[in-house]
């Protein structure tokens, strides 16, 4: 068995166990939306404002966790952070499982949000760093497939439970607890990232580097060219796209029941229709992600997302348009959105700022989504057309960023070479070099 400072020899094992952070993230998001917004709402007498506050705080907790977890992962290593964060995740899910009132629910959503926020940027970095050259994008996209698997599992469970009240929510949270504990045990066999250890040693050896260089291992270097351009582009892209995805994930059940007068179980069943196609599309993207062809697939996925959100904006939130936006945007998301953001977040940043940068952009994105979630139920009911019109506009903005801005950044696969950086793991850049556009 490898020790804590050794690397595992099987990159697919690492990709699966570290990538389960994406599964637990998506499963927690959808489970909370279904359980709190559906199964728990009537028995616990949760008003729309309370539901929005609970789901919003979970997202804000994620933001705080990502901000600090990403930095800790770059400073002290990937392994320690994703182990501790998974323990915290299990505690938070347990609170949501046994909750009998709003107070425990508030504690559970905050703890769960903090935990998965800290886990995800560090786990993504480990997947990327332990993947072989030429397969890094493939394995990061694979973590996105696990994200989709989390959604599929929760929706499948929910679709077969029917109207079970509190018991239905507890079953969903019990599933999260079991998966988290199993993954925690299996993750103990993973070693530290070899790339991170090499970069950490190099950074420590260059502690006395001359003032003419920028050391890409300190937080302030994240806000200097060329990394600041990548930080802004990826952060704004992910934030604008995620507002639509987060609305469907957390409030899809609420919108279906409140605006289209549908049933929770039927919503889950209909949501499952497009997921097999999403899996197939994800497999296709895994085959092309490390090739130039990925840009065409990304453009096609982006177009589908924009078209999907145009439907409820133009036709109103009927049962047809709500199902259509889920199915069409779900297909588009296989080639854009979360999938491509995770690739960019790994390719555009040096090793000792990779998890930090991912944590910052994830924190910004989830903070925006969390603040929006606080008023989503009331806004959706009171200003329905404006609500969906704004979401459509945000999808257009994300498309512009992804198609026109990100391609102007330094070449993703080798950002240090494209920007004139050295081959040293510390990735130093002479201050007189030309910055990225």
Helices and strands as residue ranges (DSSP letters): H 11-34, I 35-39, H 40-43, H 48-76, H 78-98, H 102-130, H 136-159, H 166-187, H 194-205, E 213-214, G 219-223, H 227-259, H 264-271, G 272-274, H 275-288, H 294-315, H 319-333, H 338-347, H 351-382, H 384-400, I 401-405, G 406-408, H 415-418, E 429-430
